[in-house]
Amino acid sequence: MNQETGLRLEMTPEVLDNTGEILFDSARGCGCGARFTGAGGGGCLWALGEKPAIDLLRQRWQDILSTVEGGELLNTKIDHQGIILDPY
């Protein structure tokens, strides 16, 4: 995943803002894979890794985002049932 994100960054280096680059680099440093969502530009990054690596990364990202106005971690979970369609 980091290899693919790295290729995207080579093709469009402006896709991550400074904070996004710091978050991506810290994920790699913790042994996690990281990816930005959408077209980039500072919106959202997500990461995958083994639990000890994610626990370390969570603290690092909280420290980084505490210096960014409006920056925060989103609480997420895995839904083992897959996508559930809302019938409206």
PyMOL Python script that loads the backbone (N, CA, C, O; Angstrom):
from pymol import cmd

cmd.read_pdbstr("""\
ATOM      1  N   MET A   1       0.824  -1.177   0.000  1.00  0.00           N
ATOM      2  CA  MET A   1       0.000   0.000   0.000  1.00  0.00           C
ATOM      3  C   MET A   1       0.877   1.252   0.000  1.00  0.00           C
ATOM      4  O   MET A   1       0.570   2.218  -0.700  1.00  0.00           O
ATOM      5  N   ASN A   2       1.963   1.250   0.774  1.00  0.00           N
ATOM      6  CA  ASN A   2       2.847   2.415   0.791  1.00  0.00           C
ATOM      7  C   ASN A   2       3.523   2.627  -0.552  1.00  0.00           C
ATOM      8  O   ASN A   2       3.763   3.764  -0.960  1.00  0.00           O
ATOM      9  N   GLN A   3       3.825   1.551  -1.229  1.00  0.00           N
ATOM     10  CA  GLN A   3       4.436   1.662  -2.551  1.00  0.00           C
ATOM     11  C   GLN A   3       3.472   2.351  -3.527  1.00  0.00           C
ATOM     12  O   GLN A   3       3.881   3.220  -4.296  1.00  0.00           O
ATOM     13  N   GLU A   4       2.206   1.965  -3.493  1.00  0.00           N
ATOM     14  CA  GLU A   4       1.204   2.568  -4.371  1.00  0.00           C
ATOM     15  C   GLU A   4       0.996   4.035  -4.015  1.00  0.00           C
ATOM     16  O   GLU A   4       0.909   4.880  -4.907  1.00  0.00           O
ATOM     17  N   THR A   5       0.914   4.346  -2.727  1.00  0.00           N
ATOM     18  CA  THR A   5       0.760   5.734  -2.306  1.00  0.00           C
ATOM     19  C   THR A   5       1.985   6.542  -2.716  1.00  0.00           C
ATOM     20  O   THR A   5       1.855   7.687  -3.148  1.00  0.00           O
ATOM     21  N   GLY A   6       3.167   5.961  -2.585  1.00  0.00           N
ATOM     22  CA  GLY A   6       4.391   6.642  -3.017  1.00  0.00           C
ATOM     23  C   GLY A   6       4.375   6.971  -4.498  1.00  0.00           C
ATOM     24  O   GLY A   6       4.801   8.054  -4.900  1.00  0.00           O
ATOM     25  N   LEU A   7       3.885   6.040  -5.318  1.00  0.00           N
ATOM     26  CA  LEU A   7       3.783   6.295  -6.762  1.00  0.00           C
ATOM     27  C   LEU A   7       2.815   7.432  -7.051  1.00  0.00           C
ATOM     28  O   LEU A   7       3.089   8.282  -7.897  1.00  0.00           O
ATOM     29  N   ARG A   8       1.695   7.452  -6.359  1.00  0.00           N
ATOM     30  CA  ARG A   8       0.729   8.548  -6.537  1.00  0.00           C
ATOM     31  C   ARG A   8       1.349   9.886  -6.145  1.00  0.00           C
ATOM     32  O   ARG A   8       1.102  10.902  -6.794  1.00  0.00           O
ATOM     33  N   LEU A   9       2.144   9.885  -5.094  1.00  0.00           N
ATOM     34  CA  LEU A   9       2.796  11.118  -4.664  1.00  0.00           C
ATOM     35  C   LEU A   9       3.848  11.587  -5.676  1.00  0.00           C
ATOM     36  O   LEU A   9       4.049  12.788  -5.854  1.00  0.00           O
ATOM     37  N   GLU A  10       4.507  10.648  -6.327  1.00  0.00           N
ATOM     38  CA  GLU A  10       5.461  11.014  -7.382  1.00  0.00           C
ATOM     39  C   GLU A  10       4.749  11.651  -8.566  1.00  0.00           C
ATOM     40  O   GLU A  10       5.240  12.624  -9.138  1.00  0.00           O
ATOM     41  N   MET A  11       3.589  11.104  -8.937  1.00  0.00           N
ATOM     42  CA  MET A  11       2.844  11.621 -10.088  1.00  0.00           C
ATOM     43  C   MET A  11       2.189  12.972  -9.781  1.00  0.00           C
ATOM     44  O   MET A  11       2.155  13.861 -10.631  1.00  0.00           O
ATOM     45  N   THR A  12       1.679  13.111  -8.576  1.00  0.00           N
ATOM     46  CA  THR A  12       0.998  14.355  -8.189  1.00  0.00           C
ATOM     47  C   THR A  12       1.457  14.755  -6.789  1.00  0.00           C
ATOM     48  O   THR A  12       0.744  14.508  -5.817  1.00  0.00           O
ATOM     49  N   PRO A  13       2.633  15.367  -6.671  1.00  0.00           N
ATOM     50  CA  PRO A  13       3.194  15.668  -5.350  1.00  0.00           C
ATOM     51  C   PRO A  13       2.331  16.610  -4.508  1.00  0.00           C
ATOM     52  O   PRO A  13       2.450  16.618  -3.283  1.00  0.00           O
ATOM     53  N   GLU A  14       1.476  17.393  -5.136  1.00  0.00           N
ATOM     54  CA  GLU A  14       0.652  18.337  -4.388  1.00  0.00           C
ATOM     55  C   GLU A  14      -0.584  17.686  -3.779  1.00  0.00           C
ATOM     56  O   GLU A  14      -1.393  18.368  -3.151  1.00  0.00           O
ATOM     57  N   VAL A  15      -0.740  16.376  -3.957  1.00  0.00           N
ATOM     58  CA  VAL A  15      -1.947  15.694  -3.487  1.00  0.00           C
ATOM     59  C   VAL A  15      -2.034  15.672  -1.953  1.00  0.00           C
ATOM     60  O   VAL A  15      -3.131  15.574  -1.404  1.00  0.00           O
ATOM     61  N   LEU A  16      -0.901  15.759  -1.262  1.00  0.00           N
ATOM     62  CA  LEU A  16      -0.912  15.835   0.200  1.00  0.00           C
ATOM     63  C   LEU A  16      -0.354  17.182   0.638  1.00  0.00           C
ATOM     64  O   LEU A  16       0.635  17.668   0.088  1.00  0.00           O
ATOM     65  N   ASP A  17      -0.999  17.772   1.630  1.00  0.00           N
ATOM     66  CA  ASP A  17      -0.439  18.987   2.219  1.00  0.00           C
ATOM     67  C   ASP A  17       0.674  18.573   3.187  1.00  0.00           C
ATOM     68  O   ASP A  17       0.966  17.386   3.327  1.00  0.00           O
ATOM     69  N   ASN A  18       1.286  19.539   3.845  1.00  0.00           N
ATOM     70  CA  ASN A  18       2.406  19.252   4.739  1.00  0.00           C
ATOM     71  C   ASN A  18       2.009  18.291   5.857  1.00  0.00           C
ATOM     72  O   ASN A  18       2.753  17.362   6.173  1.00  0.00           O
ATOM     73  N   THR A  19       0.846  18.511   6.451  1.00  0.00           N
ATOM     74  CA  THR A  19       0.386  17.621   7.521  1.00  0.00           C
ATOM     75  C   THR A  19       0.173  16.214   6.989  1.00  0.00           C
ATOM     76  O   THR A  19       0.540  15.244   7.652  1.00  0.00           O
ATOM     77  N   GLY A  20      -0.414  16.084   5.805  1.00  0.00           N
ATOM     78  CA  GLY A  20      -0.626  14.771   5.204  1.00  0.00           C
ATOM     79  C   GLY A  20       0.677  14.033   4.984  1.00  0.00           C
ATOM     80  O   GLY A  20       0.756  12.827   5.218  1.00  0.00           O
ATOM     81  N   GLU A  21       1.703  14.745   4.535  1.00  0.00           N
ATOM     82  CA  GLU A  21       3.015  14.125   4.334  1.00  0.00           C
ATOM     83  C   GLU A  21       3.597  13.636   5.658  1.00  0.00           C
ATOM     84  O   GLU A  21       4.168  12.548   5.732  1.00  0.00           O
ATOM     85  N   ILE A  22       3.446  14.449   6.697  1.00  0.00           N
ATOM     86  CA  ILE A  22       3.947  14.058   8.018  1.00  0.00           C
ATOM     87  C   ILE A  22       3.197  12.822   8.530  1.00  0.00           C
ATOM     88  O   ILE A  22       3.811  11.905   9.074  1.00  0.00           O
ATOM     89  N   LEU A  23       1.876  12.798   8.355  1.00  0.00           N
ATOM     90  CA  LEU A  23       1.086  11.640   8.784  1.00  0.00           C
ATOM     91  C   LEU A  23       1.489  10.385   8.010  1.00  0.00           C
ATOM     92  O   LEU A  23       1.636   9.311   8.593  1.00  0.00           O
ATOM     93  N   PHE A  24       1.668  10.524   6.697  1.00  0.00           N
ATOM     94  CA  PHE A  24       2.068   9.383   5.867  1.00  0.00           C
ATOM     95  C   PHE A  24       3.438   8.858   6.294  1.00  0.00           C
ATOM     96  O   PHE A  24       3.624   7.652   6.457  1.00  0.00           O
ATOM     97  N   ASP A  25       4.393   9.769   6.474  1.00  0.00           N
ATOM     98  CA  ASP A  25       5.733   9.352   6.883  1.00  0.00           C
ATOM     99  C   ASP A  25       5.721   8.684   8.256  1.00  0.00           C
ATOM    100  O   ASP A  25       6.449   7.717   8.476  1.00  0.00           O
ATOM    101  N   SER A  26       4.901   9.188   9.181  1.00  0.00           N
ATOM    102  CA  SER A  26       4.856   8.579  10.504  1.00  0.00           C
ATOM    103  C   SER A  26       4.231   7.183  10.451  1.00  0.00           C
ATOM    104  O   SER A  26       4.631   6.295  11.204  1.00  0.00           O
ATOM    105  N   ALA A  27       3.253   6.989   9.566  1.00  0.00           N
ATOM    106  CA  ALA A  27       2.669   5.650   9.410  1.00  0.00           C
ATOM    107  C   ALA A  27       3.721   4.664   8.919  1.00  0.00           C
ATOM    108  O   ALA A  27       3.850   3.561   9.450  1.00  0.00           O
ATOM    109  N   ARG A  28       4.469   5.071   7.901  1.00  0.00           N
ATOM    110  CA  ARG A  28       5.537   4.186   7.399  1.00  0.00           C
ATOM    111  C   ARG A  28       6.554   3.902   8.490  1.00  0.00           C
ATOM    112  O   ARG A  28       7.027   2.773   8.623  1.00  0.00           O
ATOM    113  N   GLY A  29       6.896   4.932   9.280  1.00  0.00           N
ATOM    114  CA  GLY A  29       7.874   4.761  10.352  1.00  0.00           C
ATOM    115  C   GLY A  29       7.418   3.804  11.439  1.00  0.00           C
ATOM    116  O   GLY A  29       8.241   3.198  12.124  1.00  0.00           O
ATOM    117  N   CYS A  30       6.103   3.667  11.597  1.00  0.00           N
ATOM    118  CA  CYS A  30       5.547   2.740  12.590  1.00  0.00           C
ATOM    119  C   CYS A  30       5.327   1.344  12.012  1.00  0.00           C
ATOM    120  O   CYS A  30       4.895   0.440  12.727  1.00  0.00           O
ATOM    121  N   GLY A  31       5.620   1.161  10.726  1.00  0.00           N
ATOM    122  CA  GLY A  31       5.412  -0.137  10.095  1.00  0.00           C
ATOM    123  C   GLY A  31       3.996  -0.352   9.602  1.00  0.00           C
ATOM    124  O   GLY A  31       3.562  -1.490   9.427  1.00  0.00           O
ATOM    125  N   CYS A  32       3.269   0.739   9.376  1.00  0.00           N
ATOM    126  CA  CYS A  32       1.894   0.650   8.880  1.00  0.00           C
ATOM    127  C   CYS A  32       1.829   1.081   7.423  1.00  0.00           C
ATOM    128  O   CYS A  32       2.702   1.794   6.929  1.00  0.00           O
ATOM    129  N   GLY A  33       0.792   0.642   6.755  1.00  0.00           N
ATOM    130  CA  GLY A  33       0.494   1.133   5.423  1.00  0.00           C
ATOM    131  C   GLY A  33      -0.465   2.300   5.551  1.00  0.00           C
ATOM    132  O   GLY A  33      -1.346   2.289   6.411  1.00  0.00           O
ATOM    133  N   ALA A  34      -0.304   3.311   4.703  1.00  0.00           N
ATOM    134  CA  ALA A  34      -1.190   4.474   4.772  1.00  0.00           C
ATOM    135  C   ALA A  34      -1.615   4.895   3.378  1.00  0.00           C
ATOM    136  O   ALA A  34      -0.894   4.686   2.402  1.00  0.00           O
ATOM    137  N   ARG A  35      -2.790   5.488   3.300  1.00  0.00           N
ATOM    138  CA  ARG A  35      -3.365   5.920   2.014  1.00  0.00           C
ATOM    139  C   ARG A  35      -4.236   7.125   2.258  1.00  0.00           C
ATOM    140  O   ARG A  35      -4.929   7.199   3.273  1.00  0.00           O
ATOM    141  N   PHE A  36      -4.211   8.074   1.339  1.00  0.00           N
ATOM    142  CA  PHE A  36      -5.119   9.214   1.425  1.00  0.00           C
ATOM    143  C   PHE A  36      -6.395   8.874   0.683  1.00  0.00           C
ATOM    144  O   PHE A  36      -6.396   8.022  -0.205  1.00  0.00           O
ATOM    145  N   THR A  37      -7.484   9.541   1.047  1.00  0.00           N
ATOM    146  CA  THR A  37      -8.769   9.282   0.409  1.00  0.00           C
ATOM    147  C   THR A  37      -9.028  10.303  -0.683  1.00  0.00           C
ATOM    148  O   THR A  37      -8.445  11.387  -0.684  1.00  0.00           O
ATOM    149  N   GLY A  38      -9.887   9.960  -1.593  1.00  0.00           N
ATOM    150  CA  GLY A  38     -10.297  10.884  -2.656  1.00  0.00           C
ATOM    151  C   GLY A  38      -9.128  11.372  -3.475  1.00  0.00           C
ATOM    152  O   GLY A  38      -8.187  10.629  -3.754  1.00  0.00           O
ATOM    153  N   ALA A  39      -9.199  12.627  -3.856  1.00  0.00           N
ATOM    154  CA  ALA A  39      -8.160  13.231  -4.688  1.00  0.00           C
ATOM    155  C   ALA A  39      -7.037  13.818  -3.856  1.00  0.00           C
ATOM    156  O   ALA A  39      -6.103  14.400  -4.408  1.00  0.00           O
ATOM    157  N   GLY A  40      -7.107  13.680  -2.542  1.00  0.00           N
ATOM    158  CA  GLY A  40      -6.071  14.230  -1.684  1.00  0.00           C
ATOM    159  C   GLY A  40      -6.329  15.689  -1.377  1.00  0.00           C
ATOM    160  O   GLY A  40      -7.474  16.142  -1.371  1.00  0.00           O
ATOM    161  N   GLY A  41      -5.272  16.411  -1.126  1.00  0.00           N
ATOM    162  CA  GLY A  41      -5.404  17.824  -0.835  1.00  0.00           C
ATOM    163  C   GLY A  41      -5.622  18.137   0.628  1.00  0.00           C
ATOM    164  O   GLY A  41      -6.047  19.242   0.967  1.00  0.00           O
ATOM    165  N   GLY A  42      -5.341  17.188   1.501  1.00  0.00           N
ATOM    166  CA  GLY A  42      -5.432  17.463   2.920  1.00  0.00           C
ATOM    167  C   GLY A  42      -6.684  16.983   3.605  1.00  0.00           C
ATOM    168  O   GLY A  42      -6.932  17.353   4.753  1.00  0.00           O
ATOM    169  N   GLY A  43      -7.483  16.171   2.944  1.00  0.00           N
ATOM    170  CA  GLY A  43      -8.746  15.738   3.540  1.00  0.00           C
ATOM    171  C   GLY A  43      -8.602  14.683   4.604  1.00  0.00           C
ATOM    172  O   GLY A  43      -8.870  14.951   5.775  1.00  0.00           O
ATOM    173  N   CYS A  44      -8.180  13.472   4.227  1.00  0.00           N
ATOM    174  CA  CYS A  44      -8.217  12.358   5.167  1.00  0.00           C
ATOM    175  C   CYS A  44      -7.206  11.294   4.757  1.00  0.00           C
ATOM    176  O   CYS A  44      -7.032  11.020   3.569  1.00  0.00           O
ATOM    177  N   LEU A  45      -6.547  10.702   5.735  1.00  0.00           N
ATOM    178  CA  LEU A  45      -5.676   9.553   5.524  1.00  0.00           C
ATOM    179  C   LEU A  45      -6.173   8.419   6.410  1.00  0.00           C
ATOM    180  O   LEU A  45      -6.797   8.650   7.446  1.00  0.00           O
ATOM    181  N   TRP A  46      -5.891   7.205   5.992  1.00  0.00           N
ATOM    182  CA  TRP A  46      -6.201   6.054   6.812  1.00  0.00           C
ATOM    183  C   TRP A  46      -4.993   5.130   6.804  1.00  0.00           C
ATOM    184  O   TRP A  46      -4.137   5.226   5.925  1.00  0.00           O
ATOM    185  N   ALA A  47      -4.924   4.239   7.782  1.00  0.00           N
ATOM    186  CA  ALA A  47      -3.764   3.356   7.905  1.00  0.00           C
ATOM    187  C   ALA A  47      -4.204   1.962   8.324  1.00  0.00           C
ATOM    188  O   ALA A  47      -5.233   1.781   8.974  1.00  0.00           O
ATOM    189  N   LEU A  48      -3.396   0.985   7.935  1.00  0.00           N
ATOM    190  CA  LEU A  48      -3.575  -0.412   8.321  1.00  0.00           C
ATOM    191  C   LEU A  48      -2.268  -0.929   8.895  1.00  0.00           C
ATOM    192  O   LEU A  48      -1.189  -0.525   8.462  1.00  0.00           O
ATOM    193  N   GLY A  49      -2.365  -1.815   9.859  1.00  0.00           N
ATOM    194  CA  GLY A  49      -1.160  -2.410  10.414  1.00  0.00           C
ATOM    195  C   GLY A  49      -1.518  -3.384  11.516  1.00  0.00           C
ATOM    196  O   GLY A  49      -2.685  -3.554  11.869  1.00  0.00           O
ATOM    197  N   GLU A  50      -0.495  -4.016  12.047  1.00  0.00           N
ATOM    198  CA  GLU A  50      -0.691  -4.907  13.183  1.00  0.00           C
ATOM    199  C   GLU A  50      -1.056  -4.062  14.401  1.00  0.00           C
ATOM    200  O   GLU A  50      -0.697  -2.886  14.469  1.00  0.00           O
ATOM    201  N   LYS A  51      -1.762  -4.650  15.356  1.00  0.00           N
ATOM    202  CA  LYS A  51      -2.272  -3.897  16.502  1.00  0.00           C
ATOM    203  C   LYS A  51      -1.192  -3.097  17.233  1.00  0.00           C
ATOM    204  O   LYS A  51      -1.422  -1.920  17.507  1.00  0.00           O
ATOM    205  N   PRO A  52      -0.025  -3.664  17.566  1.00  0.00           N
ATOM    206  CA  PRO A  52       0.981  -2.845  18.266  1.00  0.00           C
ATOM    207  C   PRO A  52       1.436  -1.638  17.438  1.00  0.00           C
ATOM    208  O   PRO A  52       1.672  -0.560  17.983  1.00  0.00           O
ATOM    209  N   ALA A  53       1.556  -1.825  16.132  1.00  0.00           N
ATOM    210  CA  ALA A  53       1.967  -0.715  15.263  1.00  0.00           C
ATOM    211  C   ALA A  53       0.876   0.347  15.190  1.00  0.00           C
ATOM    212  O   ALA A  53       1.172   1.542  15.212  1.00  0.00           O
ATOM    213  N   ILE A  54      -0.378  -0.077  15.103  1.00  0.00           N
ATOM    214  CA  ILE A  54      -1.501   0.868  15.060  1.00  0.00           C
ATOM    215  C   ILE A  54      -1.617   1.621  16.377  1.00  0.00           C
ATOM    216  O   ILE A  54      -1.893   2.821  16.379  1.00  0.00           O
ATOM    217  N   ASP A  55      -1.411   0.935  17.498  1.00  0.00           N
ATOM    218  CA  ASP A  55      -1.461   1.613  18.799  1.00  0.00           C
ATOM    219  C   ASP A  55      -0.409   2.714  18.874  1.00  0.00           C
ATOM    220  O   ASP A  55      -0.693   3.812  19.352  1.00  0.00           O
ATOM    221  N   LEU A  56       0.799   2.427  18.407  1.00  0.00           N
ATOM    222  CA  LEU A  56       1.867   3.433  18.375  1.00  0.00           C
ATOM    223  C   LEU A  56       1.499   4.567  17.419  1.00  0.00           C
ATOM    224  O   LEU A  56       1.655   5.743  17.747  1.00  0.00           O
ATOM    225  N   LEU A  57       1.016   4.203  16.245  1.00  0.00           N
ATOM    226  CA  LEU A  57       0.654   5.218  15.251  1.00  0.00           C
ATOM    227  C   LEU A  57      -0.481   6.100  15.750  1.00  0.00           C
ATOM    228  O   LEU A  57      -0.459   7.311  15.530  1.00  0.00           O
ATOM    229  N   ARG A  58      -1.461   5.524  16.412  1.00  0.00           N
ATOM    230  CA  ARG A  58      -2.588   6.307  16.929  1.00  0.00           C
ATOM    231  C   ARG A  58      -2.078   7.443  17.816  1.00  0.00           C
ATOM    232  O   ARG A  58      -2.535   8.580  17.691  1.00  0.00           O
ATOM    233  N   GLN A  59      -1.132   7.141  18.713  1.00  0.00           N
ATOM    234  CA  GLN A  59      -0.584   8.169  19.596  1.00  0.00           C
ATOM    235  C   GLN A  59       0.195   9.215  18.798  1.00  0.00           C
ATOM    236  O   GLN A  59       0.077  10.413  19.055  1.00  0.00           O
ATOM    237  N   ARG A  60       0.984   8.762  17.837  1.00  0.00           N
ATOM    238  CA  ARG A  60       1.755   9.712  17.020  1.00  0.00           C
ATOM    239  C   ARG A  60       0.831  10.620  16.225  1.00  0.00           C
ATOM    240  O   ARG A  60       1.057  11.828  16.153  1.00  0.00           O
ATOM    241  N   TRP A  61      -0.218  10.042  15.622  1.00  0.00           N
ATOM    242  CA  TRP A  61      -1.149  10.866  14.842  1.00  0.00           C
ATOM    243  C   TRP A  61      -1.904  11.829  15.755  1.00  0.00           C
ATOM    244  O   TRP A  61      -2.153  12.970  15.365  1.00  0.00           O
ATOM    245  N   GLN A  62      -2.271  11.399  16.953  1.00  0.00           N
ATOM    246  CA  GLN A  62      -2.943  12.308  17.881  1.00  0.00           C
ATOM    247  C   GLN A  62      -2.030  13.488  18.220  1.00  0.00           C
ATOM    248  O   GLN A  62      -2.482  14.632  18.272  1.00  0.00           O
ATOM    249  N   ASP A  63      -0.747  13.209  18.450  1.00  0.00           N
ATOM    250  CA  ASP A  63       0.207  14.273  18.757  1.00  0.00           C
ATOM    251  C   ASP A  63       0.325  15.249  17.587  1.00  0.00           C
ATOM    252  O   ASP A  63       0.322  16.464  17.784  1.00  0.00           O
ATOM    253  N   ILE A  64       0.429  14.717  16.380  1.00  0.00           N
ATOM    254  CA  ILE A  64       0.554  15.557  15.185  1.00  0.00           C
ATOM    255  C   ILE A  64      -0.708  16.390  14.991  1.00  0.00           C
ATOM    256  O   ILE A  64      -0.632  17.600  14.778  1.00  0.00           O
ATOM    257  N   LEU A  65      -1.863  15.743  15.065  1.00  0.00           N
ATOM    258  CA  LEU A  65      -3.131  16.426  14.791  1.00  0.00           C
ATOM    259  C   LEU A  65      -3.523  17.413  15.881  1.00  0.00           C
ATOM    260  O   LEU A  65      -4.339  18.304  15.643  1.00  0.00           O
ATOM    261  N   SER A  66      -2.952  17.267  17.074  1.00  0.00           N
ATOM    262  CA  SER A  66      -3.262  18.220  18.139  1.00  0.00           C
ATOM    263  C   SER A  66      -2.747  19.615  17.809  1.00  0.00           C
ATOM    264  O   SER A  66      -3.181  20.594  18.417  1.00  0.00           O
ATOM    265  N   THR A  67      -1.829  19.717  16.855  1.00  0.00           N
ATOM    266  CA  THR A  67      -1.282  21.018  16.458  1.00  0.00           C
ATOM    267  C   THR A  67      -1.996  21.596  15.236  1.00  0.00           C
ATOM    268  O   THR A  67      -1.665  22.693  14.787  1.00  0.00           O
ATOM    269  N   VAL A  68      -2.971  20.866  14.698  1.00  0.00           N
ATOM    270  CA  VAL A  68      -3.670  21.278  13.476  1.00  0.00           C
ATOM    271  C   VAL A  68      -5.098  21.689  13.821  1.00  0.00           C
ATOM    272  O   VAL A  68      -5.855  20.896  14.381  1.00  0.00           O
ATOM    273  N   GLU A  69      -5.466  22.917  13.491  1.00  0.00           N
ATOM    274  CA  GLU A  69      -6.825  23.371  13.761  1.00  0.00           C
ATOM    275  C   GLU A  69      -7.827  22.486  13.019  1.00  0.00           C
ATOM    276  O   GLU A  69      -7.748  22.346  11.799  1.00  0.00           O
ATOM    277  N   GLY A  70      -8.757  21.895  13.747  1.00  0.00           N
ATOM    278  CA  GLY A  70      -9.768  21.019  13.155  1.00  0.00           C
ATOM    279  C   GLY A  70      -9.276  19.606  12.905  1.00  0.00           C
ATOM    280  O   GLY A  70     -10.048  18.764  12.449  1.00  0.00           O
ATOM    281  N   GLY A  71      -8.006  19.321  13.192  1.00  0.00           N
ATOM    282  CA  GLY A  71      -7.461  17.983  12.965  1.00  0.00           C
ATOM    283  C   GLY A  71      -7.891  17.022  14.061  1.00  0.00           C
ATOM    284  O   GLY A  71      -7.843  17.365  15.242  1.00  0.00           O
ATOM    285  N   GLU A  72      -8.309  15.828  13.683  1.00  0.00           N
ATOM    286  CA  GLU A  72      -8.724  14.837  14.670  1.00  0.00           C
ATOM    287  C   GLU A  72      -8.692  13.443  14.071  1.00  0.00           C
ATOM    288  O   GLU A  72      -8.735  13.269  12.853  1.00  0.00           O
ATOM    289  N   LEU A  73      -8.616  12.457  14.948  1.00  0.00           N
ATOM    290  CA  LEU A  73      -8.748  11.067  14.538  1.00  0.00           C
ATOM    291  C   LEU A  73     -10.225  10.723  14.486  1.00  0.00           C
ATOM    292  O   LEU A  73     -11.003  11.162  15.333  1.00  0.00           O
ATOM    293  N   LEU A  74     -10.605   9.946  13.502  1.00  0.00           N
ATOM    294  CA  LEU A  74     -11.983   9.476  13.399  1.00  0.00           C
ATOM    295  C   LEU A  74     -12.073   8.072  13.983  1.00  0.00           C
ATOM    296  O   LEU A  74     -11.223   7.228  13.702  1.00  0.00           O
ATOM    297  N   ASN A  75     -13.075   7.820  14.777  1.00  0.00           N
ATOM    298  CA  ASN A  75     -13.290   6.479  15.315  1.00  0.00           C
ATOM    299  C   ASN A  75     -13.892   5.605  14.220  1.00  0.00           C
ATOM    300  O   ASN A  75     -14.911   5.956  13.625  1.00  0.00           O
ATOM    301  N   THR A  76     -13.265   4.484  13.962  1.00  0.00           N
ATOM    302  CA  THR A  76     -13.741   3.572  12.929  1.00  0.00           C
ATOM    303  C   THR A  76     -13.751   2.153  13.465  1.00  0.00           C
ATOM    304  O   THR A  76     -13.165   1.862  14.507  1.00  0.00           O
ATOM    305  N   LYS A  77     -14.417   1.287  12.746  1.00  0.00           N
ATOM    306  CA  LYS A  77     -14.400  -0.132  13.074  1.00  0.00           C
ATOM    307  C   LYS A  77     -14.637  -0.912  11.795  1.00  0.00           C
ATOM    308  O   LYS A  77     -15.112  -0.371  10.796  1.00  0.00           O
ATOM    309  N   ILE A  78     -14.303  -2.173  11.843  1.00  0.00           N
ATOM    310  CA  ILE A  78     -14.510  -3.052  10.701  1.00  0.00           C
ATOM    311  C   ILE A  78     -15.882  -3.695  10.832  1.00  0.00           C
ATOM    312  O   ILE A  78     -16.224  -4.226  11.888  1.00  0.00           O
ATOM    313  N   ASP A  79     -16.664  -3.648   9.772  1.00  0.00           N
ATOM    314  CA  ASP A  79     -17.979  -4.275   9.737  1.00  0.00           C
ATOM    315  C   ASP A  79     -17.829  -5.595   8.994  1.00  0.00           C
ATOM    316  O   ASP A  79     -17.635  -5.612   7.779  1.00  0.00           O
ATOM    317  N   HIS A  80     -17.916  -6.687   9.717  1.00  0.00           N
ATOM    318  CA  HIS A  80     -17.712  -8.003   9.118  1.00  0.00           C
ATOM    319  C   HIS A  80     -18.867  -8.455   8.222  1.00  0.00           C
ATOM    320  O   HIS A  80     -18.773  -9.489   7.560  1.00  0.00           O
ATOM    321  N   GLN A  81     -19.958  -7.679   8.199  1.00  0.00           N
ATOM    322  CA  GLN A  81     -21.075  -8.005   7.325  1.00  0.00           C
ATOM    323  C   GLN A  81     -20.949  -7.312   5.972  1.00  0.00           C
ATOM    324  O   GLN A  81     -21.775  -7.532   5.086  1.00  0.00           O
ATOM    325  N   GLY A  82     -19.949  -6.497   5.809  1.00  0.00           N
ATOM    326  CA  GLY A  82     -19.766  -5.800   4.537  1.00  0.00           C
ATOM    327  C   GLY A  82     -20.631  -4.555   4.469  1.00  0.00           C
ATOM    328  O   GLY A  82     -21.039  -4.016   5.498  1.00  0.00           O
ATOM    329  N   ILE A  83     -20.903  -4.112   3.284  1.00  0.00           N
ATOM    330  CA  ILE A  83     -21.688  -2.903   3.072  1.00  0.00           C
ATOM    331  C   ILE A  83     -23.174  -3.237   3.224  1.00  0.00           C
ATOM    332  O   ILE A  83     -23.681  -4.191   2.634  1.00  0.00           O
ATOM    333  N   ILE A  84     -23.843  -2.433   4.023  1.00  0.00           N
ATOM    334  CA  ILE A  84     -25.277  -2.604   4.212  1.00  0.00           C
ATOM    335  C   ILE A  84     -25.964  -1.422   3.535  1.00  0.00           C
ATOM    336  O   ILE A  84     -25.710  -0.269   3.883  1.00  0.00           O
ATOM    337  N   LEU A  85     -26.818  -1.704   2.587  1.00  0.00           N
ATOM    338  CA  LEU A  85     -27.507  -0.637   1.841  1.00  0.00           C
ATOM    339  C   LEU A  85     -28.664  -0.103   2.657  1.00  0.00           C
ATOM    340  O   LEU A  85     -29.441  -0.860   3.238  1.00  0.00           O
ATOM    341  N   ASP A  86     -28.762   1.210   2.690  1.00  0.00           N
ATOM    342  CA  ASP A  86     -29.886   1.873   3.353  1.00  0.00           C
ATOM    343  C   ASP A  86     -30.997   2.024   2.314  1.00  0.00           C
ATOM    344  O   ASP A  86     -30.782   2.675   1.292  1.00  0.00           O
ATOM    345  N   PRO A  87     -32.180   1.442   2.543  1.00  0.00           N
ATOM    346  CA  PRO A  87     -33.240   1.494   1.511  1.00  0.00           C
ATOM    347  C   PRO A  87     -33.925   2.852   1.412  1.00  0.00           C
ATOM    348  O   PRO A  87     -34.888   2.988   0.658  1.00  0.00           O
ATOM    349  N   TYR A  88     -33.457   3.867   2.151  1.00  0.00           N
ATOM    350  CA  TYR A  88     -34.032   5.229   2.175  1.00  0.00           C
ATOM    351  C   TYR A  88     -35.340   5.161   2.887  1.00  0.00           C
ATOM    352  O   TYR A  88     -36.015   6.179   3.036  1.00  0.00           O
TER     353      TYR A  88
END
""", "prot")
cmd.dss("prot")
cmd.show_as("cartoon", "prot")
cmd.util.cbc("prot")
cmd.orient("prot")
